[in-house]
Amino acid sequence: MDGVSLSLPLFLVGLGLLLWSGVGARADRFHAIAFAVSLLAGFVTAGVVWRLDRLAPLAMGARVPTRSSGELLALAPFAGYAVFATLVFSRFWDVPAHVSLAYGELRFLVQAINLLGMLVCTLAVSRSFLRGDAVRGLVQVIWWVTAINVLVVVYQYAALVLPGLPQLGISRSHDQGLDIAAFSHGSLSIFRPGALAGEPKALAAIMVLYLVTWSAGVDFGNGGPIGPTSSRWLAVAALFVVLATFSTTAVVTLVVAGLLVHLANAGEESDLRATRRRTLIAFSGGVVVFGVAAWFPSGAGLDLLTERYVGRLQGFVHNDKGLDQIALMAWSGSPFRVVCGTGLGGISFEMMPYLDAAWSLAYAPNIGSVTVLCELGLLGMALLLVPAFRLVLRSRERQRVEPDPGRRTARSLGICLCVLWLVGSGPSLGLAMGLGLLAAAASQYGFAAVTSPGVAEPRAGTPARVEDRLLAGGAA
């Protein structure tokens, strides 16, 4: 099958969007566009591989608003331990001689720079999205990203049946060849769309992000093509795309993230009837899709779905050949590693004795939670999850005192992005964006505290108490 690589065009488009939005655009709009750019599968090789999902956090960190979110200090122990573990434990890594310098002896430095970029990105997000209109702009960007990728998926399926249309394939940074994602089922070759995200699982993550936020009652606005009806049809299309990618992690994340978001929003003032209706539409649509798939002309529909979803989940538990399973085997082999980890990047060298070949690259786990467990241990995982959980609780407390739809939306997006990164191969900025949005939702300096009519925006470091706002409003 002939294909066309969009890696370079997407890289140039993404770089152009970063430069265009970085000049004159408000910080929150720039960060929303930078997040969208990080979802493009664009890269260029010039000495090293320059990827958009690596450049975007650096660009986002270059513009950090001065307003304080006041909540990110809860993550300071996690950041401090990650730096300490990487710098200290890297002295004990057994780096094979055949591994290149950037992936071997200097891997600790590369990981430290990546961590710094993510931390600054989290700080920028937590300060940018302290207003309801800023969060509304972010969800509208997500709407457009979802809609454009759905249209590209339609083209990819059209290219399968119409002669003369070139297929859009996956370009991998370590292999300049073009790969059309597909798998075999008996005598059938099943195509898996990747659209502008490249990998099918990355495309599925974008669709899951939209589906969870839409089912949670998030208002995407009403202007131009965006409206209640178009958002509803886009949710149906996104659900089809999730199933068409045959991504097991996407289905698991859809269930887990959807459940956690609804639990976090339970009991708050909102249009619960509309939220329940949206959830019913989404899950009813899933049942219909599975039912239709079971009646494929080939007769293989139900077997195919069972093999891909049930079989893949069983394979993860019993298979010892995948990178994540190998990483967990290497991690569990030492009590010290179980508690403290190996430092960022170190698990790659512990995995090498279990691999069948000598790689010039340092391979790592794919799942975010496995990466944290193996590289920072149970201690690092606790230092990450406990503050995140406290941010969710804090945002609920602020919402009860100062109800604001933007705060609720920021929390829903934050939970979904964190789960996407932890459960599967979500967006590379998933954890940074998720934690930043949770910190913004929990902040006492944002949303109703700065958007109440007739009340001046409080300075950073000045508590925005309800009593102060009422007095200020009365005086006005």
C-alpha positions as CSV (number, residue, x, y, z in Angstrom):
1,M,0.0,0.0,0.0
2,D,1.4,3.4,-1.0
3,G,1.6,6.0,1.7
4,V,2.6,9.5,2.3
5,S,4.5,10.7,5.4
6,L,3.3,13.9,7.0
7,S,6.0,14.0,9.6
8,L,7.9,17.0,8.1
9,P,4.8,19.0,7.0
10,L,3.2,18.5,10.4
11,F,6.4,19.6,12.1
12,L,6.6,22.8,10.1
13,V,2.9,23.5,10.7
14,G,3.2,22.9,14.4
15,L,6.3,25.0,14.6
16,G,4.5,27.8,12.7
17,L,1.5,27.6,15.1
18,L,3.8,27.9,18.1
19,L,5.6,31.0,16.6
20,W,2.3,32.6,15.5
21,S,0.4,32.1,18.7
22,G,3.5,33.0,20.8
23,V,3.5,36.6,19.3
24,G,0.7,38.7,20.8
25,A,-1.6,35.9,21.9
26,R,-2.7,35.7,25.5
27,A,-0.8,33.1,27.6
28,D,-3.7,30.8,28.0
29,R,-4.5,30.8,24.3
30,F,-0.9,30.2,23.5
31,H,-0.7,27.2,26.0
32,A,-4.0,25.7,24.6
33,I,-2.5,25.9,21.0
34,A,0.8,24.5,22.2
35,F,-1.0,21.5,23.8
36,A,-2.8,20.9,20.4
37,V,0.6,21.1,18.6
38,S,2.0,18.4,21.0
39,L,-0.7,16.0,19.7
40,L,0.7,16.1,16.1
41,A,3.0,13.3,15.0
42,G,5.5,15.7,13.5
43,F,9.3,15.4,13.8
44,V,12.5,16.2,12.0
45,T,15.9,14.7,12.3
46,A,18.8,17.2,12.5
47,G,21.6,15.7,14.5
48,V,19.0,14.5,17.0
49,V,15.3,13.9,16.6
50,W,13.2,17.1,17.2
51,R,9.7,16.1,18.0
52,L,6.7,18.5,18.5
53,D,5.7,16.7,21.8
54,R,9.1,17.6,23.2
55,L,9.3,21.1,21.9
56,A,5.8,22.1,23.0
57,P,6.5,21.9,26.8
58,L,9.6,24.0,26.3
59,A,7.6,26.6,24.4
60,M,4.9,26.6,27.1
61,G,7.4,27.0,29.9
62,A,8.8,30.1,28.1
63,R,5.6,32.0,29.0
64,V,4.7,31.6,32.7
65,P,2.1,34.1,33.9
66,T,3.0,35.9,37.1
67,R,-0.4,35.2,38.8
68,S,0.0,32.4,41.4
69,S,-2.1,29.3,41.5
70,G,-0.9,28.7,45.1
71,E,-1.3,24.9,45.0
72,L,1.8,23.4,43.3
73,L,3.9,23.3,46.4
74,A,2.1,20.1,47.2
75,L,4.1,18.5,44.3
76,A,7.5,19.8,45.4
77,P,8.4,16.6,47.3
78,F,7.7,14.5,44.1
79,A,9.8,16.8,42.0
80,G,12.6,16.9,44.6
81,Y,12.7,13.1,44.9
82,A,12.7,12.6,41.1
83,V,15.7,14.9,40.8
84,F,17.5,13.3,43.7
85,A,16.9,9.7,42.6
86,T,18.0,10.4,39.1
87,L,21.2,12.2,40.0
88,V,22.2,9.7,42.7
89,F,21.0,6.4,41.3
90,S,22.4,7.1,37.9
91,R,25.9,6.6,39.3
92,F,25.1,2.9,39.7
93,W,23.5,2.3,36.3
94,D,25.1,-0.5,34.3
95,V,25.3,1.1,30.9
96,P,26.3,-1.2,28.1
97,A,29.0,0.0,25.8
98,H,26.9,-0.4,22.6
99,V,24.3,2.2,23.7
100,S,24.7,5.6,22.2
101,L,25.9,8.5,24.4
102,A,22.5,10.3,24.6
103,Y,20.7,7.1,25.6
104,G,23.5,5.8,27.8
105,E,26.0,7.8,29.9
106,L,24.2,11.1,29.4
107,R,20.7,9.6,29.8
108,F,20.4,11.1,33.4
109,L,21.0,14.6,32.0
110,V,18.5,14.2,29.2
111,Q,15.9,12.9,31.7
112,A,16.6,15.8,34.1
113,I,16.1,18.3,31.3
114,N,12.8,16.6,30.3
115,L,11.6,16.7,33.9
116,L,12.5,20.4,34.2
117,G,10.5,21.1,31.0
118,M,7.5,19.2,32.3
119,L,7.6,21.0,35.7
120,V,7.8,24.4,34.1
121,C,5.0,23.4,31.8
122,T,2.9,22.3,34.8
123,L,3.6,25.7,36.5
124,A,2.6,27.6,33.3
125,V,-0.7,25.6,32.9
126,S,-1.6,26.1,36.6
127,R,-1.3,29.9,36.2
128,S,-2.8,30.3,32.7
129,F,-6.1,28.5,33.3
130,L,-7.4,30.4,36.4
131,R,-10.4,31.9,34.5
132,G,-13.5,30.3,33.1
133,D,-13.0,31.8,29.6
134,A,-9.4,30.5,29.5
135,V,-10.6,26.9,30.2
136,R,-13.4,27.4,27.7
137,G,-10.8,28.3,25.1
138,L,-8.9,25.1,25.9
139,V,-11.9,22.8,25.5
140,Q,-12.7,24.5,22.2
141,V,-9.2,23.7,21.0
142,I,-9.8,20.1,22.0
143,W,-13.1,20.1,20.1
144,W,-11.3,21.3,16.9
145,V,-8.5,18.8,17.3
146,T,-11.0,16.0,17.7
147,A,-13.1,17.1,14.7
148,I,-10.0,17.5,12.4
149,N,-8.7,14.1,13.3
150,V,-12.2,12.5,12.7
151,L,-12.1,14.0,9.2
152,V,-8.7,12.6,8.5
153,V,-9.9,9.2,9.7
154,V,-12.7,9.4,7.1
155,Y,-10.0,10.2,4.5
156,Q,-7.9,7.2,5.6
157,Y,-10.8,4.8,5.2
158,A,-11.6,6.3,1.8
159,A,-8.0,5.7,0.7
160,L,-8.5,2.0,1.5
161,V,-11.2,1.6,-1.2
162,L,-10.6,4.4,-3.7
163,P,-7.6,3.9,-6.1
164,G,-5.3,6.8,-6.4
165,L,-5.7,8.2,-2.9
166,P,-2.4,7.8,-1.0
167,Q,-2.6,6.5,2.5
168,L,-1.4,8.4,5.5
169,G,1.0,6.2,7.5
170,I,3.1,6.3,10.7
171,S,6.6,7.6,10.5
172,R,8.8,6.5,13.4
173,S,11.6,8.7,14.5
174,H,14.0,5.7,14.9
175,D,13.0,4.3,11.5
176,Q,12.6,6.6,8.5
177,G,10.4,4.1,6.7
178,L,6.6,4.4,6.5
179,D,4.4,2.0,8.5
180,I,0.7,1.5,7.8
181,A,-0.8,0.3,11.1
182,A,-2.7,-2.9,10.7
183,F,-3.0,-6.4,12.3
184,S,-4.0,-9.8,11.0
185,H,-7.1,-11.7,12.1
186,G,-7.3,-15.0,10.2
187,S,-7.2,-14.2,6.5
188,L,-8.2,-10.6,7.2
189,S,-5.9,-7.5,7.5
190,I,-7.5,-5.0,9.8
191,F,-6.6,-1.4,9.3
192,R,-6.0,0.9,12.4
193,P,-6.3,4.6,11.7
194,G,-3.8,7.0,13.2
195,A,-4.8,10.3,11.6
196,L,-2.6,13.3,12.5
197,A,-1.6,11.6,15.8
198,G,0.4,9.0,14.0
199,E,-0.1,6.1,16.3
200,P,-3.6,4.6,16.7
201,K,-3.3,4.6,20.5
202,A,-2.4,8.3,20.4
203,L,-5.4,9.0,18.2
204,A,-7.6,7.0,20.6
205,A,-6.3,9.0,23.5
206,I,-7.5,12.3,21.9
207,M,-11.0,10.8,21.3
208,V,-11.2,9.5,24.9
209,L,-10.3,13.0,26.2
210,Y,-13.2,14.5,24.2
211,L,-15.6,11.8,25.2
212,V,-15.0,11.9,28.9
213,T,-15.2,15.7,29.1
214,W,-18.3,15.8,26.9
215,S,-20.1,13.1,28.9
216,A,-19.2,15.1,32.1
217,G,-21.3,18.0,30.9
218,V,-18.5,20.3,29.8
219,D,-19.9,23.2,27.7
220,F,-17.8,23.5,24.5
221,G,-19.6,26.8,23.6
222,N,-22.0,27.8,20.9
223,G,-20.5,29.6,17.9
224,G,-19.6,28.7,14.4
225,P,-19.6,24.9,13.9
226,I,-19.4,24.3,17.7
227,G,-22.8,23.8,19.2
228,P,-24.8,21.2,21.2
229,T,-25.9,19.2,18.2
230,S,-22.5,19.1,16.5
231,S,-20.8,18.2,19.8
232,R,-23.2,15.3,20.2
233,W,-22.5,14.0,16.7
234,L,-18.8,14.5,17.3
235,A,-19.0,12.3,20.4
236,V,-20.6,9.5,18.3
237,A,-17.9,9.8,15.7
238,A,-15.2,9.9,18.4
239,L,-16.6,6.7,19.9
240,F,-16.4,5.0,16.5
241,V,-12.8,6.1,16.1
242,V,-11.9,4.7,19.6
243,L,-13.2,1.3,18.6
244,A,-11.7,1.5,15.1
245,T,-8.2,1.9,16.6
246,F,-8.7,-1.3,18.6
247,S,-6.8,0.3,21.4
248,T,-7.2,-1.7,24.6
249,T,-5.8,1.0,26.8
250,A,-8.2,3.6,25.3
251,V,-11.2,1.5,26.3
252,V,-9.9,0.9,29.8
253,T,-9.1,4.6,30.1
254,L,-12.5,5.6,28.9
255,V,-14.1,3.5,31.6
256,V,-11.7,4.5,34.4
257,A,-11.4,8.2,33.6
258,G,-15.2,8.5,33.0
259,L,-15.9,6.9,36.4
260,L,-13.4,9.0,38.3
261,V,-14.5,12.3,36.7
262,H,-18.2,11.6,37.5
263,L,-17.3,10.6,41.1
264,A,-15.2,13.8,41.5
265,N,-18.1,15.9,40.2
266,A,-20.8,14.1,42.2
267,G,-23.0,16.2,44.4
268,E,-22.1,19.5,42.9
269,E,-24.5,22.0,41.4
270,S,-24.7,21.2,37.7
271,D,-27.1,20.0,35.1
272,L,-27.0,16.4,36.3
273,R,-29.8,15.4,34.0
274,A,-27.9,16.5,30.9
275,T,-24.8,14.8,32.2
276,R,-26.6,11.5,32.7
277,R,-28.2,11.8,29.3
278,R,-24.8,12.4,27.7
279,T,-23.3,9.4,29.5
280,L,-26.2,7.2,28.4
281,I,-25.8,8.3,24.8
282,A,-22.0,7.5,24.9
283,F,-22.4,4.0,26.4
284,S,-25.5,3.2,24.4
285,G,-23.6,4.1,21.3
286,G,-20.8,1.7,22.4
287,V,-23.3,-1.1,22.7
288,V,-24.7,-0.4,19.2
289,V,-21.2,-0.3,17.7
290,F,-20.3,-3.6,19.2
291,G,-23.6,-5.0,18.0
292,V,-23.0,-3.9,14.5
293,A,-19.4,-5.1,14.5
294,A,-20.7,-8.6,15.5
295,W,-22.6,-8.8,12.2
296,F,-19.6,-8.1,9.9
297,P,-20.1,-9.8,6.5
298,S,-17.0,-11.8,7.3
299,G,-18.7,-13.2,10.4
300,A,-15.5,-12.4,12.3
301,G,-16.8,-9.3,14.1
302,L,-17.5,-10.7,17.6
303,D,-14.4,-12.9,17.5
304,L,-12.3,-10.0,16.5
305,L,-13.5,-7.7,19.3
306,T,-13.0,-10.5,21.8
307,E,-9.5,-11.2,20.6
308,R,-8.4,-7.6,20.6
309,Y,-9.9,-6.4,23.9
310,V,-10.3,-9.5,26.2
311,G,-7.3,-11.2,24.7
312,R,-5.1,-8.2,25.0
313,L,-6.0,-7.7,28.7
314,Q,-5.3,-11.3,29.4
315,G,-2.1,-11.1,27.5
316,F,-0.9,-8.2,29.6
317,V,-1.2,-10.3,32.7
318,H,0.4,-13.5,31.4
319,N,2.7,-12.2,28.6
320,D,6.3,-11.7,29.6
321,K,7.5,-10.3,26.2
322,G,6.1,-6.8,26.3
323,L,8.2,-3.8,27.4
324,D,5.9,-3.0,30.3
325,Q,5.9,-6.6,31.5
326,I,9.7,-6.8,31.2
327,A,10.1,-3.5,33.1
328,L,7.9,-4.8,35.9
329,M,9.9,-8.0,36.1
330,A,13.2,-6.1,36.3
331,W,11.7,-3.7,38.9
332,S,10.4,-6.4,41.1
333,G,13.7,-8.2,41.2
334,S,15.1,-5.9,43.9
335,P,13.4,-4.7,47.1
336,F,15.4,-1.5,46.9
337,R,14.1,-0.8,43.4
338,V,10.5,-1.7,44.5
339,V,10.6,1.1,47.1
340,C,13.0,3.7,45.6
341,G,13.1,3.0,41.9
342,T,16.1,3.4,39.6
343,G,16.0,7.1,38.9
344,L,14.5,8.5,35.7
345,G,15.6,6.5,32.7
346,G,17.4,3.8,34.8
347,I,14.9,1.0,34.3
348,S,16.0,0.8,30.6
349,F,19.3,-0.7,31.6
350,E,17.7,-3.1,34.1
351,M,15.5,-4.3,31.3
352,M,18.3,-5.1,28.9
353,P,19.2,-8.6,30.3
354,Y,15.6,-9.6,29.6
355,L,15.6,-8.4,26.0
356,D,16.4,-10.8,23.1
357,A,18.8,-8.5,21.3
358,A,21.4,-5.8,22.0
359,W,19.7,-2.5,21.2
360,S,21.5,0.7,20.3
361,L,18.6,2.6,21.9
362,A,17.5,2.4,25.5
363,Y,13.9,1.0,25.5
364,A,11.5,2.0,28.2
365,P,8.0,1.2,29.4
366,N,5.0,2.6,27.5
367,I,2.5,3.0,30.3
368,G,2.9,6.0,32.5
369,S,2.2,4.3,35.8
370,V,4.6,1.5,35.1
371,T,7.3,4.1,34.3
372,V,6.7,5.9,37.6
373,L,6.7,2.7,39.6
374,C,9.9,1.3,38.0
375,E,11.9,4.6,37.9
376,L,10.7,6.2,41.2
377,G,9.4,3.2,43.1
378,L,6.4,3.0,45.4
379,L,7.8,6.1,47.2
380,G,7.7,8.2,44.0
381,M,4.2,6.9,43.1
382,A,2.9,7.9,46.5
383,L,4.5,11.4,46.3
384,L,2.7,11.8,43.0
385,L,-0.8,10.4,43.7
386,V,-1.4,11.7,47.2
387,P,-0.9,15.4,46.2
388,A,-3.0,14.9,43.0
389,F,-5.8,13.4,45.1
390,R,-5.6,16.3,47.6
391,L,-5.8,18.7,44.7
392,V,-9.1,17.1,43.6
393,L,-10.5,17.4,47.1
394,R,-9.3,21.0,47.4
395,S,-11.0,21.9,44.1
396,R,-14.3,20.4,45.4
397,E,-14.0,22.5,48.6
398,R,-13.4,25.7,46.5
399,Q,-16.3,24.8,44.2
400,R,-18.7,24.6,47.2
401,V,-17.6,28.0,48.4
402,E,-17.3,29.7,45.0
403,P,-19.3,27.8,42.3
404,D,-17.9,28.2,38.8
405,P,-18.3,26.0,35.7
406,G,-14.7,26.8,34.7
407,R,-13.4,25.2,37.9
408,R,-15.4,22.1,37.3
409,T,-14.3,21.9,33.7
410,A,-10.6,22.3,34.7
411,R,-10.9,19.5,37.2
412,S,-12.6,17.2,34.7
413,L,-9.9,17.8,32.1
414,G,-7.2,17.4,34.7
415,I,-8.4,14.0,36.0
416,C,-8.9,12.7,32.4
417,L,-5.4,13.8,31.3
418,C,-3.7,12.3,34.3
419,V,-5.6,9.0,33.9
420,L,-4.8,8.9,30.2
421,W,-1.1,9.2,31.0
422,L,-1.1,6.8,33.9
423,V,-3.2,4.0,32.5
424,G,-2.1,4.1,28.9
425,S,0.0,5.8,26.3
426,G,-1.8,9.1,26.5
427,P,-0.5,12.5,25.4
428,S,3.1,13.2,26.3
429,L,1.9,16.4,28.1
430,G,-0.9,14.5,29.8
431,L,0.5,14.4,33.3
432,A,1.9,18.0,33.1
433,M,-1.3,19.4,31.7
434,G,-3.5,17.3,34.1
435,L,-1.6,18.3,37.2
436,G,-1.6,22.0,36.1
437,L,-5.3,22.0,35.5
438,L,-6.0,20.3,38.9
439,A,-3.8,23.0,40.6
440,A,-5.7,25.7,38.8
441,A,-9.1,24.2,39.8
442,A,-7.9,24.0,43.5
443,S,-6.5,27.5,43.5
444,Q,-8.0,30.2,45.8
445,Y,-6.9,32.9,43.4
446,G,-8.8,31.8,40.4
447,F,-12.3,31.5,38.7
448,A,-15.0,33.0,40.9
449,A,-12.3,34.8,43.0
450,V,-11.3,36.9,40.0
451,T,-14.3,36.9,37.8
452,S,-17.0,38.1,40.1
453,P,-18.6,41.3,38.7
454,G,-17.5,44.5,40.3
455,V,-14.7,42.9,42.2
456,A,-11.0,43.6,41.4
457,E,-8.7,40.7,40.7
458,P,-6.7,39.9,43.9
459,R,-2.9,40.2,43.7
460,A,-0.8,37.0,43.8
461,G,-0.4,36.0,47.4
462,T,-3.6,37.9,48.6
463,P,-6.3,35.5,49.9
464,A,-9.5,35.9,47.9
465,R,-12.0,35.3,50.8
466,V,-15.7,35.2,50.2
467,E,-16.2,37.9,52.9
468,D,-13.8,40.3,51.1
469,R,-15.5,39.9,47.8
470,L,-19.0,40.5,49.3
471,L,-17.7,43.7,51.0
472,A,-16.0,44.8,47.8
473,G,-19.2,44.2,45.8
474,G,-21.3,46.1,48.3
475,A,-18.9,49.1,48.3
476,A,-19.0,49.1,44.5
